């Protein structure tokens, strides 16, 4: 955690403590998003959504104690950096973009549900009420169906079975109940 936080200072010698915390947990306010954008921290927006403020404060206190960061009111100022390289420049971190990923979570889930529905009707019935009709979903599903053809239902069955085996029974049942297909109407989730 120390190395990750220090790496966030590589492009910025000063960061506002409360705003840095809000970026890491993904607080959706205009000021936080603008700060993240202008300090090149947007890819790390919501990188640690479950981070408790007390834990964050402890990590900052360690950095201050070690003399790597100085705290001046709410500003964190990089004093010295013990890192030989920036963790965020490693191939693993370079490919991550928590801001984009977090915004696509619902799209991925809806695409998966629609793909499963379409695959279950393949070769059985051509007319059904699709779960989705927006091009962002229909185009993707058409491409996958075109690519895999009649093998798609078996592939999806194998992949979904594998996924469900790695979940608890409660979570697997909850997700399975939300899926729609041939002779199966999925339950709706409400937030």
Secondary structure, DSSP 4 states (H G I P E B T S, - for coil): -HHHHHHHTTT-SEEEHHHHHHHHHT---HHHHHHHHHTT-GGGTTTTTT--HHHHHHHHHHHHHTTSEEEETTEEEE-----SS-GGGSHHHHT--HHHHHHHHHHHHHHHHHHHHHHHHTTT-S----S--SHHHHHHHHHHHHHHGGGHHHHHHHHHHHHHHTS-HHHHHHHHHT--BTTBPPPPP--
